[in-house]
Amino acid sequence: MPKDPIMLLSYVNTQLRDHYSSLDDLCASEGVDRAELEEKLSQVDYRYDAKKNRFV
């Protein structure tokens, strides 16, 4: 996964759109800690929206 928060945002939202039905599914598949991912993206003012299944 990209280290840069903006590149990470793009990567994660694309993965959620194309391959995963939830953030939990993505994190389990990629071996990523959900809390760490959400913290990193919150630094650039993005939060996960479960209804939209993307960071907004």
mmCIF file as gemmi writes it, N, C-alpha and C atoms, coordinates in Angstrom:
data_model
loop_
_atom_site.group_PDB
_atom_site.id
_atom_site.type_symbol
_atom_site.label_atom_id
_atom_site.label_alt_id
_atom_site.label_comp_id
_atom_site.label_asym_id
_atom_site.label_entity_id
_atom_site.label_seq_id
_atom_site.pdbx_PDB_ins_code
_atom_site.Cartn_x
_atom_site.Cartn_y
_atom_site.Cartn_z
_atom_site.occupancy
_atom_site.B_iso_or_equiv
_atom_site.pdbx_formal_charge
_atom_site.auth_seq_id
_atom_site.auth_asym_id
_atom_site.pdbx_PDB_model_num
ATOM 1 N N . MET Axp A 1 ? 0.842 -1.18 0 1 0 ? 1 A 1
ATOM 2 C CA . MET Axp A 1 ? 0 0 0 1 0 ? 1 A 1
ATOM 3 C C . MET Axp A 1 ? 0.885 1.24 0 1 0 ? 1 A 1
ATOM 4 N N . PRO Axp A 2 ? 0.417 2.268 -0.677 1 0 ? 2 A 1
ATOM 5 C CA . PRO Axp A 2 ? 1.196 3.515 -0.722 1 0 ? 2 A 1
ATOM 6 C C . PRO Axp A 2 ? 1.366 4.137 0.666 1 0 ? 2 A 1
ATOM 7 N N . LYS Axp A 3 ? 2.477 4.807 0.878 1 0 ? 3 A 1
ATOM 8 C CA . LYS Axp A 3 ? 2.747 5.482 2.149 1 0 ? 3 A 1
ATOM 9 C C . LYS Axp A 3 ? 2.152 6.886 2.176 1 0 ? 3 A 1
ATOM 10 N N . ASP Axp A 4 ? 2.166 7.558 1.027 1 0 ? 4 A 1
ATOM 11 C CA . ASP Axp A 4 ? 1.626 8.908 0.935 1 0 ? 4 A 1
ATOM 12 C C . ASP Axp A 4 ? 0.111 8.867 1.164 1 0 ? 4 A 1
ATOM 13 N N . PRO Axp A 5 ? -0.423 9.697 2.073 1 0 ? 5 A 1
ATOM 14 C CA . PRO Axp A 5 ? -1.851 9.633 2.391 1 0 ? 5 A 1
ATOM 15 C C . PRO Axp A 5 ? -2.782 9.852 1.193 1 0 ? 5 A 1
ATOM 16 N N . ILE Axp A 6 ? -2.444 10.743 0.29 1 0 ? 6 A 1
ATOM 17 C CA . ILE Axp A 6 ? -3.31 10.997 -0.868 1 0 ? 6 A 1
ATOM 18 C C . ILE Axp A 6 ? -3.28 9.814 -1.831 1 0 ? 6 A 1
ATOM 19 N N . MET Axp A 7 ? -2.106 9.258 -2.058 1 0 ? 7 A 1
ATOM 20 C CA . MET Axp A 7 ? -2.007 8.062 -2.911 1 0 ? 7 A 1
ATOM 21 C C . MET Axp A 7 ? -2.72 6.881 -2.242 1 0 ? 7 A 1
ATOM 22 N N . LEU Axp A 8 ? -2.588 6.79 -0.927 1 0 ? 8 A 1
ATOM 23 C CA . LEU Axp A 8 ? -3.267 5.739 -0.171 1 0 ? 8 A 1
ATOM 24 C C . LEU Axp A 8 ? -4.777 5.879 -0.314 1 0 ? 8 A 1
ATOM 25 N N . LEU Axp A 9 ? -5.28 7.077 -0.21 1 0 ? 9 A 1
ATOM 26 C CA . LEU Axp A 9 ? -6.71 7.34 -0.363 1 0 ? 9 A 1
ATOM 27 C C . LEU Axp A 9 ? -7.206 6.84 -1.716 1 0 ? 9 A 1
ATOM 28 N N . SER Axp A 10 ? -6.507 7.2 -2.754 1 0 ? 10 A 1
ATOM 29 C CA . SER Axp A 10 ? -6.885 6.777 -4.098 1 0 ? 10 A 1
ATOM 30 C C . SER Axp A 10 ? -6.857 5.255 -4.224 1 0 ? 10 A 1
ATOM 31 N N . TYR Axp A 11 ? -5.8 4.648 -3.732 1 0 ? 11 A 1
ATOM 32 C CA . TYR Axp A 11 ? -5.662 3.194 -3.804 1 0 ? 11 A 1
ATOM 33 C C . TYR Axp A 11 ? -6.799 2.498 -3.048 1 0 ? 11 A 1
ATOM 34 N N . VAL Axp A 12 ? -7.032 2.927 -1.807 1 0 ? 12 A 1
ATOM 35 C CA . VAL Axp A 12 ? -8.038 2.272 -0.966 1 0 ? 12 A 1
ATOM 36 C C . VAL Axp A 12 ? -9.428 2.433 -1.567 1 0 ? 12 A 1
ATOM 37 N N . ASN Axp A 13 ? -9.785 3.632 -1.994 1 0 ? 13 A 1
ATOM 38 C CA . ASN Axp A 13 ? -11.118 3.821 -2.572 1 0 ? 13 A 1
ATOM 39 C C . ASN Axp A 13 ? -11.298 3.016 -3.854 1 0 ? 13 A 1
ATOM 40 N N . THR Axp A 14 ? -10.264 2.898 -4.649 1 0 ? 14 A 1
ATOM 41 C CA . THR Axp A 14 ? -10.344 2.076 -5.858 1 0 ? 14 A 1
ATOM 42 C C . THR Axp A 14 ? -10.538 0.611 -5.493 1 0 ? 14 A 1
ATOM 43 N N . GLN Axp A 15 ? -9.783 0.132 -4.521 1 0 ? 15 A 1
ATOM 44 C CA . GLN Axp A 15 ? -9.919 -1.258 -4.085 1 0 ? 15 A 1
ATOM 45 C C . GLN Axp A 15 ? -11.317 -1.518 -3.525 1 0 ? 15 A 1
ATOM 46 N N . LEU Axp A 16 ? -11.821 -0.583 -2.723 1 0 ? 16 A 1
ATOM 47 C CA . LEU Axp A 16 ? -13.167 -0.741 -2.164 1 0 ? 16 A 1
ATOM 48 C C . LEU Axp A 16 ? -14.211 -0.77 -3.275 1 0 ? 16 A 1
ATOM 49 N N . ARG Axp A 17 ? -14.072 0.087 -4.234 1 0 ? 17 A 1
ATOM 50 C CA . ARG Axp A 17 ? -15.03 0.148 -5.35 1 0 ? 17 A 1
ATOM 51 C C . ARG Axp A 17 ? -15.001 -1.122 -6.2 1 0 ? 17 A 1
ATOM 52 N N . ASP Axp A 18 ? -13.79 -1.592 -6.487 1 0 ? 18 A 1
ATOM 53 C CA . ASP Axp A 18 ? -13.644 -2.678 -7.461 1 0 ? 18 A 1
ATOM 54 C C . ASP Axp A 18 ? -13.62 -4.087 -6.884 1 0 ? 18 A 1
ATOM 55 N N . HIS Axp A 19 ? -13.225 -4.231 -5.606 1 0 ? 19 A 1
ATOM 56 C CA . HIS Axp A 19 ? -12.97 -5.585 -5.111 1 0 ? 19 A 1
ATOM 57 C C . HIS Axp A 19 ? -13.571 -5.95 -3.756 1 0 ? 19 A 1
ATOM 58 N N . TYR Axp A 20 ? -13.924 -4.987 -2.928 1 0 ? 20 A 1
ATOM 59 C CA . TYR Axp A 20 ? -14.32 -5.306 -1.548 1 0 ? 20 A 1
ATOM 60 C C . TYR Axp A 20 ? -15.653 -4.666 -1.186 1 0 ? 20 A 1
ATOM 61 N N . SER Axp A 21 ? -16.44 -5.399 -0.422 1 0 ? 21 A 1
ATOM 62 C CA . SER Axp A 21 ? -17.75 -4.897 -0.01 1 0 ? 21 A 1
ATOM 63 C C . SER Axp A 21 ? -17.691 -4.104 1.289 1 0 ? 21 A 1
ATOM 64 N N . SER Axp A 22 ? -16.522 -4.111 1.951 1 0 ? 22 A 1
ATOM 65 C CA . SER Axp A 22 ? -16.387 -3.34 3.195 1 0 ? 22 A 1
ATOM 66 C C . SER Axp A 22 ? -14.904 -3.083 3.482 1 0 ? 22 A 1
ATOM 67 N N . LEU Axp A 23 ? -14.674 -2.126 4.353 1 0 ? 23 A 1
ATOM 68 C CA . LEU Axp A 23 ? -13.312 -1.827 4.774 1 0 ? 23 A 1
ATOM 69 C C . LEU Axp A 23 ? -12.716 -3.004 5.538 1 0 ? 23 A 1
ATOM 70 N N . ASP Axp A 24 ? -13.528 -3.692 6.32 1 0 ? 24 A 1
ATOM 71 C CA . ASP Axp A 24 ? -13.034 -4.872 7.046 1 0 ? 24 A 1
ATOM 72 C C . ASP Axp A 24 ? -12.544 -5.948 6.084 1 0 ? 24 A 1
ATOM 73 N N . ASP Axp A 25 ? -13.264 -6.16 4.991 1 0 ? 25 A 1
ATOM 74 C CA . ASP Axp A 25 ? -12.844 -7.149 3.99 1 0 ? 25 A 1
ATOM 75 C C . ASP Axp A 25 ? -11.499 -6.765 3.372 1 0 ? 25 A 1
ATOM 76 N N . LEU Axp A 26 ? -11.355 -5.5 3.025 1 0 ? 26 A 1
ATOM 77 C CA . LEU Axp A 26 ? -10.105 -5.027 2.438 1 0 ? 26 A 1
ATOM 78 C C . LEU Axp A 26 ? -8.949 -5.221 3.419 1 0 ? 26 A 1
ATOM 79 N N . CYS Axp A 27 ? -9.141 -4.81 4.665 1 0 ? 27 A 1
ATOM 80 C CA . CYS Axp A 27 ? -8.078 -4.905 5.667 1 0 ? 27 A 1
ATOM 81 C C . CYS Axp A 27 ? -7.678 -6.362 5.92 1 0 ? 27 A 1
ATOM 82 N N . ALA Axp A 28 ? -8.65 -7.243 5.989 1 0 ? 28 A 1
ATOM 83 C CA . ALA Axp A 28 ? -8.351 -8.66 6.208 1 0 ? 28 A 1
ATOM 84 C C . ALA Axp A 28 ? -7.571 -9.234 5.033 1 0 ? 28 A 1
ATOM 85 N N . SER Axp A 29 ? -7.985 -8.91 3.844 1 0 ? 29 A 1
ATOM 86 C CA . SER Axp A 29 ? -7.328 -9.427 2.652 1 0 ? 29 A 1
ATOM 87 C C . SER Axp A 29 ? -5.916 -8.881 2.479 1 0 ? 29 A 1
ATOM 88 N N . GLU Axp A 30 ? -5.732 -7.592 2.777 1 0 ? 30 A 1
ATOM 89 C CA . GLU Axp A 30 ? -4.441 -6.93 2.591 1 0 ? 30 A 1
ATOM 90 C C . GLU Axp A 30 ? -3.53 -7.044 3.817 1 0 ? 30 A 1
ATOM 91 N N . GLY Axp A 31 ? -4.059 -7.582 4.929 1 0 ? 31 A 1
ATOM 92 C CA . GLY Axp A 31 ? -3.264 -7.697 6.145 1 0 ? 31 A 1
ATOM 93 C C . GLY Axp A 31 ? -2.93 -6.342 6.766 1 0 ? 31 A 1
ATOM 94 N N . VAL Axp A 32 ? -3.91 -5.449 6.726 1 0 ? 32 A 1
ATOM 95 C CA . VAL Axp A 32 ? -3.718 -4.082 7.209 1 0 ? 32 A 1
ATOM 96 C C . VAL Axp A 32 ? -4.534 -3.866 8.476 1 0 ? 32 A 1
ATOM 97 N N . ASP Axp A 33 ? -3.987 -3.129 9.421 1 0 ? 33 A 1
ATOM 98 C CA . ASP Axp A 33 ? -4.707 -2.77 10.633 1 0 ? 33 A 1
ATOM 99 C C . ASP Axp A 33 ? -5.686 -1.642 10.298 1 0 ? 33 A 1
ATOM 100 N N . ARG Axp A 34 ? -6.961 -1.903 10.507 1 0 ? 34 A 1
ATOM 101 C CA . ARG Axp A 34 ? -7.989 -0.923 10.139 1 0 ? 34 A 1
ATOM 102 C C . ARG Axp A 34 ? -7.808 0.401 10.875 1 0 ? 34 A 1
ATOM 103 N N . ALA Axp A 35 ? -7.537 0.337 12.161 1 0 ? 35 A 1
ATOM 104 C CA . ALA Axp A 35 ? -7.381 1.569 12.95 1 0 ? 35 A 1
ATOM 105 C C . ALA Axp A 35 ? -6.229 2.42 12.425 1 0 ? 35 A 1
ATOM 106 N N . GLU Axp A 36 ? -5.125 1.782 12.07 1 0 ? 36 A 1
ATOM 107 C CA . GLU Axp A 36 ? -3.983 2.522 11.527 1 0 ? 36 A 1
ATOM 108 C C . GLU Axp A 36 ? -4.323 3.154 10.179 1 0 ? 36 A 1
ATOM 109 N N . LEU Axp A 37 ? -5.027 2.415 9.346 1 0 ? 37 A 1
ATOM 110 C CA . LEU Axp A 37 ? -5.432 2.936 8.04 1 0 ? 37 A 1
ATOM 111 C C . LEU Axp A 37 ? -6.359 4.139 8.21 1 0 ? 37 A 1
ATOM 112 N N . GLU Axp A 38 ? -7.351 3.995 9.071 1 0 ? 38 A 1
ATOM 113 C CA . GLU Axp A 38 ? -8.282 5.099 9.295 1 0 ? 38 A 1
ATOM 114 C C . GLU Axp A 38 ? -7.57 6.311 9.898 1 0 ? 38 A 1
ATOM 115 N N . GLU Axp A 39 ? -6.62 6.085 10.783 1 0 ? 39 A 1
ATOM 116 C CA . GLU Axp A 39 ? -5.857 7.184 11.379 1 0 ? 39 A 1
ATOM 117 C C . GLU Axp A 39 ? -5.049 7.921 10.319 1 0 ? 39 A 1
ATOM 118 N N . LYS Axp A 40 ? -4.39 7.17 9.459 1 0 ? 40 A 1
ATOM 119 C CA . LYS Axp A 40 ? -3.571 7.798 8.411 1 0 ? 40 A 1
ATOM 120 C C . LYS Axp A 40 ? -4.436 8.649 7.481 1 0 ? 40 A 1
ATOM 121 N N . LEU Axp A 41 ? -5.595 8.144 7.1 1 0 ? 41 A 1
ATOM 122 C CA . LEU Axp A 41 ? -6.456 8.908 6.2 1 0 ? 41 A 1
ATOM 123 C C . LEU Axp A 41 ? -7.175 10.046 6.91 1 0 ? 41 A 1
ATOM 124 N N . SER Axp A 42 ? -7.349 9.939 8.212 1 0 ? 42 A 1
ATOM 125 C CA . SER Axp A 42 ? -7.954 11.056 8.95 1 0 ? 42 A 1
ATOM 126 C C . SER Axp A 42 ? -7.006 12.255 8.986 1 0 ? 42 A 1
ATOM 127 N N . GLN Axp A 43 ? -5.712 12.009 8.819 1 0 ? 43 A 1
ATOM 128 C CA . GLN Axp A 43 ? -4.735 13.096 8.8 1 0 ? 43 A 1
ATOM 129 C C . GLN Axp A 43 ? -4.934 14.011 7.594 1 0 ? 43 A 1
ATOM 130 N N . VAL Axp A 44 ? -5.578 13.518 6.55 1 0 ? 44 A 1
ATOM 131 C CA . VAL Axp A 44 ? -5.897 14.345 5.383 1 0 ? 44 A 1
ATOM 132 C C . VAL Axp A 44 ? -7.415 14.563 5.289 1 0 ? 44 A 1
ATOM 133 N N . ASP Axp A 45 ? -8.065 14.486 6.451 1 0 ? 45 A 1
ATOM 134 C CA . ASP Axp A 45 ? -9.49 14.799 6.611 1 0 ? 45 A 1
ATOM 135 C C . ASP Axp A 45 ? -10.437 13.888 5.838 1 0 ? 45 A 1
ATOM 136 N N . TYR Axp A 46 ? -10.142 12.6 5.792 1 0 ? 46 A 1
ATOM 137 C CA . TYR Axp A 46 ? -11.043 11.634 5.176 1 0 ? 46 A 1
ATOM 138 C C . TYR Axp A 46 ? -11.467 10.616 6.215 1 0 ? 46 A 1
ATOM 139 N N . ARG Axp A 47 ? -12.751 10.259 6.179 1 0 ? 47 A 1
ATOM 140 C CA . ARG Axp A 47 ? -13.33 9.281 7.088 1 0 ? 47 A 1
ATOM 141 C C . ARG Axp A 47 ? -14.05 8.228 6.261 1 0 ? 47 A 1
ATOM 142 N N . TYR Axp A 48 ? -14.078 7.011 6.788 1 0 ? 48 A 1
ATOM 143 C CA . TYR Axp A 48 ? -14.764 5.918 6.09 1 0 ? 48 A 1
ATOM 144 C C . TYR Axp A 48 ? -16.27 6.064 6.252 1 0 ? 48 A 1
ATOM 145 N N . ASP Axp A 49 ? -16.971 5.971 5.145 1 0 ? 49 A 1
ATOM 146 C CA . ASP Axp A 49 ? -18.436 5.992 5.125 1 0 ? 49 A 1
ATOM 147 C C . ASP Axp A 49 ? -18.893 4.596 4.712 1 0 ? 49 A 1
ATOM 148 N N . ALA Axp A 50 ? -19.428 3.844 5.668 1 0 ? 50 A 1
ATOM 149 C CA . ALA Axp A 50 ? -19.818 2.455 5.408 1 0 ? 50 A 1
ATOM 150 C C . ALA Axp A 50 ? -20.939 2.357 4.375 1 0 ? 50 A 1
ATOM 151 N N . LYS Axp A 51 ? -21.855 3.309 4.372 1 0 ? 51 A 1
ATOM 152 C CA . LYS Axp A 51 ? -22.964 3.266 3.412 1 0 ? 51 A 1
ATOM 153 C C . LYS Axp A 51 ? -22.458 3.434 1.979 1 0 ? 51 A 1
ATOM 154 N N . LYS Axp A 52 ? -21.463 4.288 1.806 1 0 ? 52 A 1
ATOM 155 C CA . LYS Axp A 52 ? -20.89 4.508 0.482 1 0 ? 52 A 1
ATOM 156 C C . LYS Axp A 52 ? -19.739 3.561 0.192 1 0 ? 52 A 1
ATOM 157 N N . ASN Axp A 53 ? -19.252 2.885 1.229 1 0 ? 53 A 1
ATOM 158 C CA . ASN Axp A 53 ? -18.092 1.993 1.141 1 0 ? 53 A 1
ATOM 159 C C . ASN Axp A 53 ? -16.893 2.701 0.508 1 0 ? 53 A 1
ATOM 160 N N . ARG Axp A 54 ? -16.596 3.873 1.053 1 0 ? 54 A 1
ATOM 161 C CA . ARG Axp A 54 ? -15.445 4.634 0.578 1 0 ? 54 A 1
ATOM 162 C C . ARG Axp A 54 ? -15.078 5.702 1.604 1 0 ? 54 A 1
ATOM 163 N N . PHE Axp A 55 ? -13.886 6.22 1.466 1 0 ? 55 A 1
ATOM 164 C CA . PHE Axp A 55 ? -13.477 7.329 2.313 1 0 ? 55 A 1
ATOM 165 C C . PHE Axp A 55 ? -13.944 8.614 1.658 1 0 ? 55 A 1
ATOM 166 N N . VAL Axp A 56 ? -14.57 9.464 2.449 1 0 ? 56 A 1
ATOM 167 C CA . VAL Axp A 56 ? -15.099 10.744 1.947 1 0 ? 56 A 1
ATOM 168 C C . VAL Axp A 56 ? -14.587 11.889 2.805 1 0 ? 56 A 1
